[in-house]
Amino acid sequence: MSPLELIVDAGDATAPAVADDAALAVRGLTVSYGRKPAVFSVDASVPRGSMTAIIGPNGAGKSTFLKAVLGILQPLSGQVSAFGQPIDRARRRIAYVPQRASVDWDFPTRV
Protein backbone atom coordinates (compact mmCIF):
# COMPACT_ATOMS: atom_id res chain seq x y z
CA MET A 1 0.00 0.00 0.00
CA SER A 2 1.33 3.41 -0.97
CA PRO A 3 1.43 6.22 1.61
CA LEU A 4 0.10 8.51 -1.15
CA GLU A 5 -3.69 8.97 -1.07
CA LEU A 6 -6.16 10.93 -3.19
CA ILE A 7 -9.26 12.06 -1.35
CA VAL A 8 -12.07 13.06 -3.69
CA ASP A 9 -15.24 14.89 -2.67
CA ALA A 10 -17.49 14.22 -5.65
CA GLY A 11 -20.60 15.60 -3.99
CA ASP A 12 -23.56 13.60 -5.26
CA ALA A 13 -21.60 12.12 -8.16
CA THR A 14 -20.35 8.56 -8.06
CA ALA A 15 -17.47 7.52 -10.26
CA PRO A 16 -15.68 4.27 -11.04
CA ALA A 17 -12.05 3.84 -9.92
CA VAL A 18 -10.79 5.31 -13.22
CA ALA A 19 -13.35 7.02 -15.46
CA ASP A 20 -12.68 7.88 -19.11
CA ASP A 21 -14.61 11.17 -18.89
CA ALA A 22 -13.04 12.27 -15.59
CA ALA A 23 -11.36 15.63 -15.18
CA LEU A 24 -8.22 13.59 -14.49
CA ALA A 25 -7.66 9.87 -15.07
CA VAL A 26 -4.39 8.15 -14.19
CA ARG A 27 -3.67 4.49 -14.96
CA GLY A 28 -0.58 2.60 -13.80
CA LEU A 29 1.60 5.68 -13.28
CA THR A 30 5.12 4.75 -12.20
CA VAL A 31 7.88 7.32 -11.66
CA SER A 32 11.42 6.91 -10.37
CA TYR A 33 14.48 9.00 -9.76
CA GLY A 34 17.22 6.89 -11.28
CA ARG A 35 16.77 3.43 -9.79
CA LYS A 36 14.79 4.68 -6.79
CA PRO A 37 11.02 4.32 -7.31
CA ALA A 38 9.03 7.31 -6.06
CA VAL A 39 5.51 6.49 -7.30
CA PHE A 40 4.56 2.93 -8.23
CA SER A 41 1.58 1.89 -10.37
CA VAL A 42 -0.91 4.56 -9.23
CA ASP A 43 -4.48 4.47 -10.54
CA ALA A 44 -6.63 7.51 -9.79
CA SER A 45 -9.70 9.30 -11.05
CA VAL A 46 -10.89 12.81 -10.27
CA PRO A 47 -14.50 13.37 -11.38
CA ARG A 48 -15.40 16.62 -13.10
CA GLY A 49 -16.61 19.25 -10.63
CA SER A 50 -15.08 17.55 -7.60
CA MET A 51 -12.59 18.80 -5.04
CA THR A 52 -9.56 16.62 -4.44
CA ALA A 53 -6.80 16.47 -1.84
CA ILE A 54 -3.57 14.56 -2.28
CA ILE A 55 -2.23 13.63 1.12
CA GLY A 56 0.70 11.69 2.52
CA PRO A 57 3.78 12.12 4.68
CA ASN A 58 6.93 13.87 3.49
CA GLY A 59 8.52 11.79 0.76
CA ALA A 60 5.31 9.91 -0.11
CA GLY A 61 5.42 11.10 -3.72
CA LYS A 62 2.76 13.82 -3.79
CA SER A 63 4.82 16.37 -5.73
CA THR A 64 6.37 13.68 -7.91
CA PHE A 65 2.89 12.38 -8.78
CA LEU A 66 1.70 15.86 -9.79
CA LYS A 67 4.85 16.62 -11.79
CA ALA A 68 4.50 13.34 -13.68
CA VAL A 69 0.80 13.97 -14.33
CA LEU A 70 1.67 17.38 -15.79
CA GLY A 71 4.58 16.08 -17.86
CA ILE A 72 7.23 17.94 -15.88
CA LEU A 73 8.74 14.54 -15.02
CA GLN A 74 8.78 11.65 -17.48
CA PRO A 75 7.00 8.60 -16.01
CA LEU A 76 8.43 5.12 -16.54
CA SER A 77 4.97 3.82 -17.37
CA GLY A 78 1.30 4.67 -17.20
CA GLN A 79 -1.28 6.80 -18.92
CA VAL A 80 -2.71 10.18 -17.95
CA SER A 81 -5.73 11.86 -19.48
CA ALA A 82 -7.62 15.03 -18.65
CA PHE A 83 -11.17 15.76 -19.74
CA GLY A 84 -11.13 12.63 -21.93
CA GLN A 85 -8.00 13.66 -23.86
CA PRO A 86 -4.36 12.62 -23.55
CA ILE A 87 -2.68 14.98 -21.10
CA ASP A 88 -0.52 16.65 -23.77
CA ARG A 89 -3.68 17.75 -25.63
CA ALA A 90 -5.43 18.97 -22.47
CA ARG A 91 -2.58 21.05 -21.00
CA ARG A 92 -4.22 24.40 -21.78
CA ARG A 93 -6.98 23.56 -19.29
CA ILE A 94 -4.60 22.77 -16.41
CA ALA A 95 -2.79 25.11 -14.03
CA TYR A 96 0.13 24.24 -11.76
CA VAL A 97 1.44 26.24 -8.81
CA PRO A 98 4.75 24.78 -7.55
CA GLN A 99 5.63 24.44 -3.88
CA ARG A 100 8.53 26.83 -4.28
CA ALA A 101 8.90 29.54 -6.83
CA SER A 102 12.29 30.33 -8.28
CA VAL A 103 12.79 33.97 -9.02
CA ASP A 104 15.78 35.34 -10.88
CA TRP A 105 16.29 38.55 -8.91
CA ASP A 106 19.05 39.59 -11.33
CA PHE A 107 16.70 39.52 -14.34
CA PRO A 108 16.63 43.08 -15.74
CA THR A 109 13.24 44.81 -15.55
CA ARG A 110 12.04 48.36 -16.06
CA VAL A 111 8.89 50.04 -14.85
N, C-alpha and C positions, 0 to 999 in steps of 0.2 A: 504494500500500500504506500502510495506517495504522500509525503507531508503537504503537498500542494493541493488545495481544494478550491473549487469554484462554487460559490453560493449564488443561486439565481432566484430572484423574486419575480416570478412571471405573472403575478396578480392572479387573474382567473384563468389564464392560459395554461394548458398542459402541453408538454412537448416530449417527444421521444428523446432518448439519450443523445442522439446526433440527428438533427433535422436538416433536410436539404434546403429548406426555405428560411432557415434561422438567420438572424443578424450575423452570427458567427458560428461556424461549424468547424471543428478540429477533429481529425481522425488520425490516430497513430503517430502523433507528433513526438519525435525523439531528437534531442539536441545534446551535443557534448562539446566540451572545451578540450580539444586534443583527444586523449583517451579517457578522460573523466566525464562520465555521463552526468548531465545536469537535469534533464527532463526525459523521462522514458515512457514512450507509448501512451501519450495522453489523448483521451477522447473527451470532447466537451461540446456543448451546444448552448448558445445564448439566444433565447427566443427574441424576436422583434418586440420592441416596446418594453423589455424587461430591464431591471437593474441588477447588476452583477458585482459581486465582490470576489477577489482572488486573495485567499488568505493562506498563510503558512509561516513557519518560523524563518528566521534569517537563513539564507542558503537553501531554501526549499525549491527555488527555481521560478519564483513569481516573475521577476524581471526578465529572466531568460525566456520563459514561456511567451511573454508579451513581445519581446524583441523578435523571436522566431515567427510568431504569428504575423507580425508586421513586415517581415522580410529583412529586418536589420541584421539578424543572424541567420545563417543558412542551416536549416535543419538537416539531420542525417536522413530522416524519413518522415513520412506523414503528408497529409493534405490539409489545406486550410482554405475555406471559402467564406465569403461575406456576402450577405444578401443574395445567395444563390449563384454567385459568380466566383471564379478563382480569385484569390486574394490580390493578385497583381492587376486584375481588371477592376477591382472594387476599391483600390487605395484612395481615390478621391473622396470617398465617403467616410474615411477613417481619420481620426486625429490621435496624436500621441504626445503626451507631455512627459518627458523623462524625469527621473528622480532628481537628477542634478543637471543643472544647465551649465554649459561651458561658454564663457563669454571671453572674447578676445578684447581685453581692455586697451590694447595697443592699436586696434583697428581705427584708422583715421575717419573721423566724422566731422561734419560741419552743420551748424544750425542755421 
